[in-house]
Amino acid sequence: MNALFQQMLHTWTTGGWVMAALALVALISYTIAVRILIHLYHRGLTKATDPELRRWVAEPEAAPSSVRELIRYTQDEVNSLLDIEGRFREVEAAKVPEMDRRINFLNVIVISAPLFGLLGTVLGMLLTFKAIGIGGSSTSDIIAKGISEALVATQTGMMVAIPGLVLAFVAKRWRNEYVAFLARLEGVTLRHFRPEFHGMTRHFVRPRSKKPAQPTTPSPSAPELAAA
């Protein structure tokens, strides 16, 4: 354990000041990722079967607590299927864009980790070239320090970014599953209330096609009939 701590301390001091920035990026990205995953954890809901959804819609009290209020909101004081559709649009507008903003921010923070690693690489190489240009007895030590700083910063940036990208992918997948769950729940709710609200939704009537007027033959006049 002590040897591992010593190795981590040596890596931290070797990487230069970029290591502090990478530590801050790792702390922010992993904290945001964990909060997003906790907010999106609806595995019991997204995996629910259609019979379970129909039972929840018919009996909201039987639904899990995490979706019970949602079902009640989409059913209370509605007068048509259009009202139900509007309630689901409100739910999506309240939850989905917020998820997207958090996931996009997470992606930006995670992608910045390799960039900080690249910055450490550039600084390390500049230190190496500076030592080569100056020369002297301590040139080899400075060159070794510069190369070590460049490699350690790049390695740390990748180590921070790879788990963050995995967490962002999982968050994006859970977000899509939740949106699909809302769509399924909306379809089941509309089918459940359609008999009750029959005739209160929009009707699309195909306009009747106008038939061309048939040519009519002129009827014979009275003198013509007398002559005949």
C-alpha positions in Angstrom: 0.0 0.0 0.0 2.8 2.4 0.9 4.6 1.5 -2.4 1.4 2.3 -4.3 1.1 5.7 -2.6 4.7 6.5 -3.3 4.2 5.7 -6.9 1.1 7.9 -7.2 3.0 10.7 -5.4 5.9 10.3 -7.8 3.6 10.4 -10.8 1.8 13.5 -9.5 5.1 15.4 -9.0 6.5 14.3 -12.3 3.6 15.4 -14.4 3.9 19.1 -13.7 1.2 21.6 -12.9 -1.1 20.1 -15.6 -1.8 17.3 -13.1 -3.7 19.7 -10.9 -5.9 20.6 -13.8 -6.4 17.0 -14.7 -7.4 16.2 -11.1 -10.0 18.9 -11.2 -11.3 17.7 -14.5 -11.6 14.2 -13.2 -13.4 15.3 -10.1 -15.9 17.5 -12.0 -16.6 14.9 -14.7 -17.0 11.9 -12.5 -19.3 13.9 -10.1 -21.5 15.0 -12.9 -21.6 11.5 -14.4 -22.6 9.9 -11.1 -25.4 12.5 -10.6 -26.7 12.0 -14.1 -26.7 8.2 -13.7 -28.5 8.5 -10.4 -31.1 10.8 -12.0 -31.6 8.5 -15.0 -31.7 5.2 -13.1 -35.1 3.8 -14.1 -34.2 0.3 -15.0 -37.3 -1.1 -13.4 -39.5 1.2 -15.5 -37.8 1.0 -18.8 -37.8 -2.8 -18.7 -41.5 -2.9 -17.9 -43.7 -5.0 -20.2 -46.8 -3.8 -21.9 -49.2 -5.7 -19.5 -47.5 -4.0 -16.6 -47.9 -0.6 -18.2 -51.6 -1.3 -18.9 -52.1 -2.2 -15.3 -50.3 0.9 -14.1 -52.4 3.1 -16.3 -55.6 1.5 -15.2 -54.6 1.5 -11.5 -52.1 4.3 -10.8 -51.8 3.2 -7.2 -50.3 -0.1 -8.3 -47.5 1.7 -10.2 -44.0 2.3 -8.6 -43.6 5.5 -6.7 -41.2 6.9 -9.2 -43.8 6.8 -12.0 -47.0 7.1 -10.0 -47.1 10.9 -10.0 -46.3 11.0 -13.7 -49.3 8.7 -14.5 -51.6 10.8 -12.3 -50.5 14.0 -14.0 -51.2 12.7 -17.4 -54.7 11.5 -16.4 -56.1 14.1 -13.9 -58.6 16.6 -15.3 -58.2 15.6 -19.0 -61.1 16.0 -21.4 -59.7 14.5 -24.5 -56.9 12.5 -26.0 -55.3 15.7 -27.1 -55.1 16.8 -23.4 -53.2 13.6 -22.6 -50.8 14.1 -25.5 -50.2 17.7 -24.3 -49.5 16.4 -20.8 -46.8 14.0 -22.1 -45.3 16.8 -24.2 -45.0 18.9 -21.1 -43.3 16.0 -19.3 -40.8 15.6 -22.1 -40.1 19.3 -22.3 -39.5 19.4 -18.5 -37.2 16.4 -18.2 -35.5 15.5 -21.6 -33.8 18.9 -22.4 -32.3 19.1 -18.9 -30.9 15.6 -19.4 -29.4 16.6 -22.7 -27.8 19.7 -21.3 -26.1 17.7 -18.5 -24.9 15.0 -20.9 -23.5 17.6 -23.3 -21.7 19.4 -20.5 -20.3 16.0 -19.4 -19.0 15.3 -22.9 -17.2 18.7 -23.0 -15.6 18.2 -19.6 -14.4 14.6 -20.5 -13.0 15.7 -23.9 -11.0 18.4 -22.2 -8.9 15.8 -20.3 -6.9 14.6 -23.3 -6.4 18.2 -24.3 -4.9 19.0 -20.9 -2.7 15.9 -21.4 -1.6 17.2 -24.8 -0.8 20.6 -23.1 1.4 18.8 -20.6 3.1 17.0 -23.5 3.9 20.3 -25.2 5.2 21.9 -22.0 7.4 18.8 -21.4 8.9 18.9 -24.9 9.5 22.6 -24.6 11.4 22.0 -21.4 13.4 19.3 -23.1 14.3 21.5 -26.1 15.3 24.4 -23.7 17.6 22.1 -21.8 19.2 21.0 -25.1 19.7 24.6 -26.2 21.3 25.7 -22.9 23.6 22.7 -22.4 25.7 22.2 -19.3 26.2 19.4 -16.8 22.5 19.2 -15.7 21.2 18.9 -19.3 20.5 15.2 -19.0 18.5 15.6 -15.8 16.4 18.4 -17.3 15.8 16.4 -20.5 14.7 13.4 -18.5 12.4 15.6 -16.5 10.8 17.1 -19.6 10.3 13.8 -21.3 8.8 12.3 -18.1 6.5 15.3 -17.7 5.3 14.9 -21.4 4.6 11.2 -21.1 3.0 11.3 -17.7 0.6 14.1 -18.6 -0.5 12.4 -21.8 -1.1 9.1 -19.9 -3.1 10.8 -17.1 -5.3 12.6 -19.6 -6.2 9.4 -21.3 -6.8 7.6 -18.0 -9.2 10.4 -17.0 -11.0 10.6 -20.3 -11.6 6.9 -21.0 -13.8 6.1 -17.9 -15.6 9.5 -18.5 -16.5 8.5 -22.0 -17.8 5.2 -20.9 -20.0 6.9 -18.2 -21.2 9.5 -20.8 -22.2 6.6 -23.2 -24.1 4.8 -20.4 -25.9 8.1 -19.5 -26.8 8.7 -23.2 -28.2 5.1 -23.5 -30.3 5.5 -20.3 -31.6 8.8 -21.5 -32.8 7.2 -24.8 -34.4 4.3 -22.8 -36.3 6.8 -20.7 -37.6 8.7 -23.7 -38.7 5.3 -25.3 -40.5 4.5 -22.0 -42.4 7.8 -22.1 -43.5 7.0 -25.7 -44.7 3.5 -24.7 -46.5 4.9 -21.7 -48.2 7.5 -23.8 -49.3 4.9 -26.3 -50.8 2.7 -23.6 -52.5 5.7 -22.0 -54.1 6.8 -25.2 -55.4 3.3 -26.0 -56.8 3.0 -22.5 -58.8 6.3 -22.7 -59.8 6.1 -26.4 -63.2 4.4 -25.7 -64.0 7.0 -23.0 -63.1 10.0 -25.2 -64.6 8.7 -28.4 -65.4 11.5 -30.8 -63.5 14.1 -28.9 -60.3 14.0 -30.9 -59.3 15.4 -34.3 -60.9 13.8 -37.3 -59.2 13.8 -40.7 -61.9 13.7 -43.4 -60.8 13.1 -47.0 -62.3 15.7 -49.2 -64.7 14.4 -51.8 -63.4 14.6 -55.3 -65.5 16.7 -57.6 -66.7 14.7 -60.6 -66.7 16.4 -64.0 -70.1 17.6 -65.2 -71.6 15.2 -67.7 -72.6 16.8 -71.1 -76.3 16.9 -71.5 -78.2 16.6 -74.8 -80.6 19.4 -75.5 -84.2 18.4 -75.1 -86.4 19.0 -78.2 -88.6 22.0 -78.1 -92.4 22.0 -78.4 -92.6 23.0 -82.1 -90.2 20.2 -83.0 -92.3 17.7 -81.2 -95.5 19.0 -83.0 -93.7 18.7 -86.4 -92.7 15.2 -85.6 
